Amino acid sequence: MDYTSNPDGPPANTSPNQGDYDQLLCIYDPADAGRTLKTTTHSCTGTGHLDSFTTVGQVTKMPAAMTMVDYSEANQWGKLVSGSRESGTSSYDLDFGHGNHIVTHVLWAK
């Protein structure tokens, strides 16, 4: 995709163009595998990528304690893993075990 911090261009790029849509087709559409798609600004050859698994419909139970955190209390955020109040930003990791974490990012007001 070709979005920049200068959306007025040239060329203007405030929304997807045909080359962007073609790139998505090249990456994901099995019907375009091996086929070359071209526009005036873009050319790609389809890969027909398909994910080998899906997470649709899968439900993972989280520990009940994860729903009982009072985020208004800093002592509930877990272990400080980066930053500080003085630096203006902090990240905290609250570890519930078995791969269950809540990560809290704080932007401190000065």
Secondary structure, DSSP 4 states (H G I P E B T S, - for coil): ----S-TT-SSP-SS--HHHHHHHHHHH-GGGBT-EEE-SS-EEEB-----S---TT---PPPGGGGG--TTSGGGS-EEEEEETTTTEEEEEEEEETTEEEEEEEE---
